[in-house]
Amino acid sequence: MAAPTDLRHVVLVTDDFPPVRGGIARLLRLTASCLPADRIRVFAADCAGAAEFDSTSAIAVSRFRFRAGTSVLTLVDTLLLAPKIIAALRSNQDSILYLGNVWPFGLVGLIARALGFRYVVHIYGLEVLPSRGRIIESLRERILRNASHVIAISRFTRDLALSRGVVSGNLSVVCPCIDPKPFQIDDPAVVRRRFGMDEKRVLLTVCRLYARKGVDRVIEALPNVLAEFPDALYVVVGNGPDLPRLEALAARKGVAHAVRFVTDCGDDDLVRYYHACDVFLMISRYIKEEADVEGFGIVYLEANACRKPVIAGNSGGVPDAVEDNVSGLLVDPESADEVAGAILRLFRDPAMAARLGQQGYERLHNELGLEVYAAQIQSVIRSVR
C-alpha cells in the first residue's frame, strides 16, 4: 500500500455500499479500503443496518437519504446531497470525487466539474448500454465524457464506453477483485452434511433472480444431467422477480425435486454453500431488448476462492472473470445442451474439475488479488490532474 502522501483525498459517493448486498457494494467497499483511511471519505445511501456497519468500519462513512430510481424524488435527493459533497471536496484542496455509480450521482460530478474539481467514475456495464430515456441517456454520455478518468470492470464494458465517446486515454480496465480470506472454512465435509448434501453432486448458482442470470438454462439442462447422475442437486441462492417463473419452469420440466431455492442467506452461510458445491455456474446472457448484461461477475471469483470450478455464459464481460479451460468453462448461454454438456464433463471427470478449481484459485491470487487491484486503483487516482 502506498504511503498516504502519495495519494490525493478521495470522496466516494454511491448508493451501493455495505450493508447493501451485491457485487457492486462489495467491490466499492474494497475500493475504499485500497486507500489510506485518512485519504478516503464515503457518502453512501442510508439503509437498514447501516449504523451498525458504520460503527465497526475503519472508513469514515456519511449516510444520506436516497430514493432510488429515475423519479423526481431521486433527483431531489441527489441535488440535496450535492452541497455536502462539494463541502467535503473543499475541505481538502487536492480532493477528487469518485463516483461509484454513473446515475444519478454523475449529476453531482458535473456540478463539481463546473466548480473546478475532477471526478472519476466506475462503470459496470448496464449504465453504458442504450436506455429507453433519451434525456437520461444524453446526461449519462455527458457524465462519462466529462470524467477525468473512467474505470471499466471489463474489456466489454470498456468497449461500450468507447462507443459512448469516452477518450481511450481517460479509460482503464480494472477487473474486480475479492478478499479471499472470508471464503476459507475448516471442514467443507461438515458443511455438506449440515445442508443435507452429503450424497449429492451439487450445482450452485448465487445471484439475484433476473432473467439474464441464466438460472432457466440450468433448469432446462437438468433432465439430461439427471438421466446420467440422478443424485444431482441444483441449489440457487438468491431472490428476485424471476423466482415464480423459475419455480414453474422446474415443475414443468419435472426437475423440481432436484432444485432448491434458498431465498434468504446470510454471508456466513453463503460461504458454506460455496464450499458445499461441486460446480459453480451462472449462465449469464445479454438480453438486448431489456438492455441487460453481465459486466463481469464477481461471484465467479468467490467460487474460485473456494477452489470450485465454474461454468459461465460466454457473454458480456464474463470472459474477463472466467478464463476458458483455465478457471472454468465458457458455454453458449442460449444453449441448454451446451450447459448440460459442460456439467457432464465435470461430473464425469473429477480430476478436471479439481484442476480448474485449483487454477482458478491461483489465478485469483496472482492476477485478481486485492494487492493488484489496490495498485491499479491508486494508479488511477494519481493520474488525475
matplotlib code that plots the C-alpha trace (Angstrom):
import matplotlib.pyplot as plt

x = [0.0, 1.4, 2.3, -0.5, 1.4, 1.4, -2.4, -5.0, -8.0, -11.0, -14.7, -16.6, -20.4, -22.7, -26.0, -24.2, -22.3, -22.5, -24.6, -26.3, -25.7, -24.4, -21.2, -21.0, -21.4, -18.7, -16.4, -16.8, -16.1, -12.8, -12.1, -12.4, -10.2, -7.5, -6.8, -5.4, -8.2, -7.2, -7.5, -11.0, -14.4, -17.5, -21.0, -23.4, -27.2, -28.8, -30.3, -31.2, -28.2, -26.1, -25.5, -24.2, -22.0, -20.5, -19.7, -17.2, -15.8, -12.3, -13.5, -15.4, -18.9, -21.6, -25.1, -27.7, -31.4, -31.9, -35.0, -33.6, -34.9, -35.5, -38.2, -38.3, -37.6, -34.4, -33.3, -34.3, -32.3, -29.3, -29.4, -29.8, -26.7, -24.6, -23.7, -22.5, -20.3, -18.9, -18.2, -16.3, -14.2, -13.4, -12.2, -9.0, -7.6, -6.3, -9.6, -11.2, -14.7, -15.1, -18.5, -19.5, -22.4, -22.9, -26.6, -27.7, -24.6, -22.9, -25.0, -23.0, -19.9, -21.0, -21.6, -18.2, -16.5, -18.1, -16.6, -13.1, -13.0, -12.1, -14.1, -13.5, -16.4, -16.6, -18.8, -20.1, -22.0, -25.7, -25.1, -23.4, -26.0, -28.7, -31.5, -35.1, -35.0, -33.4, -32.8, -31.1, -29.1, -27.8, -26.9, -25.1, -22.9, -22.1, -21.2, -18.8, -17.2, -16.5, -14.9, -11.2, -11.0, -13.4, -12.7, -14.3, -14.6, -14.0, -12.9, -16.6, -17.5, -14.5, -15.6, -19.1, -17.6, -15.5, -18.7, -20.1, -17.4, -15.1, -11.5, -9.3, -6.6, -9.1, -10.2, -8.8, -9.9, -9.5, -11.1, -12.8, -11.2, -12.3, -10.7, -10.4, -9.9, -13.6, -14.1, -11.9, -13.5, -12.1, -14.1, -16.2, -17.4, -19.2, -20.9, -22.3, -23.7, -25.3, -27.1, -28.1, -25.9, -23.6, -24.6, -25.3, -23.5, -24.2, -24.5, -24.7, -25.7, -25.6, -27.4, -30.3, -33.1, -33.3, -33.7, -30.2, -28.6, -29.5, -30.9, -33.6, -30.9, -29.5, -33.0, -33.6, -30.3, -31.1, -33.1, -30.0, -27.9, -30.2, -30.5, -26.8, -26.4, -29.8, -28.1, -27.5, -28.9, -29.2, -29.0, -29.9, -29.0, -30.8, -34.1, -35.8, -38.6, -37.9, -38.5, -42.1, -41.2, -38.2, -40.2, -42.9, -40.2, -38.6, -42.1, -42.8, -39.5, -40.1, -37.0, -38.5, -37.3, -33.7, -33.9, -33.6, -34.2, -32.5, -34.1, -32.6, -29.0, -26.5, -22.9, -21.5, -24.0, -23.2, -19.5, -20.7, -22.8, -19.8, -17.8, -20.7, -21.0, -19.1, -19.5, -20.5, -22.3, -24.1, -25.1, -25.5, -26.7, -27.1, -30.8, -30.6, -34.2, -34.0, -30.5, -29.4, -25.9, -23.3, -20.5, -18.1, -19.4, -17.7, -19.5, -17.2, -14.2, -15.9, -16.3, -12.6, -11.7, -13.2, -11.3, -14.5, -14.6, -17.1, -19.3, -20.3, -22.2, -19.8, -21.4, -20.7, -17.7, -17.8, -14.7, -12.6, -13.9, -13.6, -10.7, -12.0, -10.3, -8.2, -10.5, -13.7, -15.7, -17.4, -20.6, -23.2, -25.7, -28.6, -27.9, -29.2, -27.5, -24.1, -24.8, -25.7, -22.6, -20.3, -21.9, -21.5, -17.8, -17.0, -19.1, -17.5, -14.0, -13.4, -9.7, -10.5, -12.9, -10.3, -7.7, -10.0, -10.8, -7.2, -6.2, -9.0, -7.8, -4.2, -5.4, -7.5, -4.4, -1.9, -4.0, -7.1, -6.0, -6.6, -3.0, -3.1, -6.5, -5.3, -2.2, -4.4, -6.9, -4.1, -2.5, -5.8, -6.1, -2.5, -3.1, -6.0, -4.7]
y = [0.0, 3.4, 6.0, 8.4, 11.3, 9.7, 9.9, 12.6, 12.8, 10.9, 11.5, 8.4, 8.6, 5.7, 4.0, 0.6, 0.2, -2.4, -3.4, -3.3, -6.7, -7.4, -7.5, -3.7, -2.9, -5.4, -4.1, -0.4, -1.4, -3.0, 0.1, 2.3, 0.0, 0.4, 3.9, 5.0, 5.7, 9.4, 9.8, 8.4, 9.6, 7.7, 9.1, 6.2, 5.9, 5.1, 1.6, -0.9, -2.0, 1.0, 2.4, -1.0, -1.5, 2.0, 1.7, -1.1, 0.5, 1.9, 4.1, 7.4, 6.9, 9.6, 8.4, 10.3, 9.8, 8.4, 7.2, 5.2, 5.2, 7.8, 9.7, 13.4, 12.2, 10.6, 13.9, 15.9, 13.6, 13.9, 17.7, 17.9, 15.8, 17.9, 20.8, 18.2, 16.6, 19.9, 20.9, 17.6, 18.3, 21.8, 20.6, 19.3, 21.2, 18.1, 16.2, 14.3, 12.9, 9.2, 8.2, 4.7, 5.0, 7.0, 7.8, 9.8, 10.9, 11.8, 15.0, 15.9, 15.1, 17.7, 20.3, 19.5, 19.8, 23.2, 24.3, 23.2, 19.7, 16.5, 13.2, 9.5, 7.2, 3.5, 1.6, -1.9, -2.4, -1.6, 2.2, 2.3, 0.2, 2.1, 3.2, 4.0, 7.5, 10.0, 12.7, 10.3, 8.7, 12.1, 13.0, 9.7, 10.4, 13.9, 12.5, 9.9, 12.3, 14.9, 12.5, 12.9, 9.1, 6.2, 2.8, -0.1, -3.5, -5.5, -5.2, -5.5, -2.5, -0.5, -1.0, 0.2, 3.3, 3.9, 3.7, 6.4, 8.8, 8.3, 9.1, 6.0, 7.9, 8.6, 4.9, 2.0, -1.6, -2.6, -6.0, -6.5, -8.4, -10.0, -10.5, -14.3, -14.5, -14.6, -17.6, -20.0, -22.6, -25.5, -28.6, -28.5, -32.0, -30.8, -28.1, -30.7, -32.8, -29.8, -28.8, -32.4, -32.6, -35.4, -37.9, -35.3, -33.9, -30.2, -27.5, -23.9, -20.5, -17.3, -14.4, -12.0, -13.8, -11.9, -13.5, -12.6, -14.7, -17.8, -20.0, -21.1, -22.5, -24.7, -25.9, -26.7, -28.7, -30.7, -33.5, -34.5, -34.3, -36.3, -39.0, -39.8, -38.5, -38.9, -37.7, -34.2, -31.3, -27.7, -25.1, -21.5, -18.9, -15.6, -14.0, -11.7, -11.1, -14.2, -16.7, -17.6, -18.2, -20.4, -22.5, -23.0, -24.0, -26.5, -28.1, -28.1, -29.8, -32.4, -31.5, -29.6, -32.4, -31.6, -27.8, -26.0, -22.2, -20.5, -17.1, -15.8, -16.5, -14.7, -14.1, -16.9, -19.4, -18.1, -19.1, -22.5, -23.0, -22.3, -24.9, -27.4, -27.4, -29.4, -27.0, -23.3, -22.0, -18.8, -18.8, -15.1, -13.8, -10.5, -9.6, -6.7, -5.8, -5.2, -3.6, -6.2, -7.7, -9.2, -6.7, -9.1, -11.5, -11.3, -14.5, -16.5, -15.2, -16.1, -19.6, -19.7, -18.5, -21.8, -23.8, -24.6, -25.0, -22.7, -22.8, -19.4, -17.9, -16.6, -13.1, -9.5, -9.1, -12.7, -13.8, -11.5, -13.2, -16.8, -17.9, -20.8, -24.1, -22.4, -21.4, -22.8, -23.5, -20.9, -22.0, -20.6, -19.0, -19.7, -23.4, -25.7, -28.6, -26.9, -26.2, -29.9, -30.9, -28.8, -30.1, -33.7, -33.1, -32.0, -34.7, -37.4, -36.1, -35.1, -34.6, -32.0, -30.3, -30.2, -28.8, -26.0, -25.2, -25.0, -23.0, -20.6, -20.2, -19.5, -17.1, -15.2, -14.7, -14.0, -11.8, -10.7, -10.3, -7.3, -6.1, -6.0, -4.2, -1.7, -0.8, -0.2, 2.0, 4.0, 4.4, 5.9, 8.3, 9.5, 10.0, 12.5, 16.1]
z = [0.0, -1.0, 1.7, 2.4, 1.0, -2.4, -2.8, -3.1, -0.9, -2.3, -1.8, -2.9, -3.4, -4.1, -3.2, -3.4, -0.2, 2.6, 4.3, 1.0, -0.6, -4.1, -6.1, -6.7, -3.0, -2.1, -4.8, -3.7, -0.1, -1.3, -3.5, -0.4, 1.6, -1.1, 0.1, 3.5, 5.9, 6.2, 2.4, 1.8, 2.8, 1.7, 1.2, 1.0, 0.9, 4.2, 4.6, 7.2, 9.3, 8.2, 11.7, 12.9, 9.9, 10.1, 13.8, 13.0, 9.8, 9.7, 6.8, 7.5, 6.1, 5.9, 5.2, 3.2, 2.3, -1.1, -3.0, -5.9, -9.5, -12.1, -10.4, -9.3, -5.7, -6.9, -8.5, -5.4, -3.1, -5.4, -5.6, -1.8, -1.5, -3.8, -1.3, 1.2, -1.5, -2.6, 1.0, 1.5, -1.6, -0.5, 2.9, 1.2, -1.8, -3.5, -3.3, -6.2, -6.5, -7.1, -8.5, -7.6, -10.0, -13.2, -12.5, -10.7, -8.8, -12.1, -11.8, -8.7, -10.8, -13.4, -10.7, -9.1, -12.5, -13.1, -9.8, -10.8, -9.2, -11.0, -10.9, -11.6, -12.5, -12.1, -14.7, -14.7, -17.9, -17.6, -17.4, -20.8, -22.6, -24.6, -22.3, -23.1, -21.7, -24.2, -21.6, -19.1, -22.0, -23.0, -19.4, -18.9, -22.0, -20.8, -17.4, -18.9, -21.4, -18.7, -16.3, -15.7, -15.8, -16.3, -14.7, -16.6, -14.9, -18.2, -21.8, -22.8, -20.6, -21.9, -25.5, -24.6, -23.0, -26.1, -28.2, -26.0, -26.8, -23.8, -24.9, -24.7, -22.8, -20.0, -19.7, -17.9, -17.4, -13.8, -13.3, -9.9, -7.1, -3.9, -0.5, -0.4, 3.4, 4.3, 2.0, 3.9, 6.3, 8.2, 7.1, 3.9, 4.6, 7.7, 5.6, 3.1, 5.9, 7.5, 4.4, 3.6, 0.5, 1.7, -1.0, -3.7, -6.7, -6.1, -8.6, -7.2, -8.5, -6.4, -7.9, -7.9, -9.8, -13.1, -16.5, -17.6, -14.9, -16.8, -14.0, -16.5, -18.8, -16.0, -15.1, -18.8, -18.8, -15.7, -17.4, -19.4, -16.3, -14.1, -16.7, -16.0, -12.5, -10.6, -7.4, -8.8, -6.9, -8.2, -5.4, -6.2, -3.6, -4.2, -4.6, -7.1, -9.5, -11.7, -8.8, -9.7, -13.3, -12.4, -9.9, -12.5, -15.1, -12.7, -12.2, -15.9, -16.7, -14.0, -12.0, -9.1, -6.8, -7.8, -7.5, -4.2, -3.9, -0.9, -0.9, 2.5, 3.2, 5.4, 4.5, 6.6, 5.1, 1.6, 2.1, 3.3, 0.2, -2.0, -0.2, -0.3, -4.1, -6.6, -9.5, -9.5, -12.5, -13.6, -17.3, -17.8, -21.2, -22.9, -23.2, -25.7, -25.7, -21.9, -22.1, -19.5, -19.4, -17.1, -16.9, -15.1, -12.5, -9.0, -7.9, -10.2, -8.2, -5.0, -6.2, -7.3, -3.8, -2.6, -5.3, -7.2, -11.0, -12.7, -15.8, -17.2, -20.1, -22.8, -22.9, -21.8, -19.6, -18.3, -20.3, -18.1, -15.0, -16.3, -18.4, -20.6, -19.8, -17.1, -14.2, -15.8, -18.9, -21.1, -22.9, -25.2, -22.8, -25.2, -25.4, -22.6, -24.4, -24.0, -20.4, -19.8, -21.7, -19.6, -16.3, -17.5, -18.4, -14.9, -13.2, -15.3, -14.8, -11.1, -11.8, -14.5, -12.1, -9.3, -11.8, -12.9, -9.3, -8.3, -11.4, -10.6, -7.1, -8.3, -10.9, -8.3, -6.1, -8.9, -11.2, -9.5, -5.9, -3.6, -3.9, -7.7, -7.6, -5.0, -7.1, -10.2, -8.3, -6.7, -10.1, -11.5, -8.5, -9.1, -12.8, -12.3, -12.8]

ax = plt.figure().add_subplot(projection="3d")
ax.plot(x, y, z, "-o")
ax.set_aspect("equal")
plt.show()
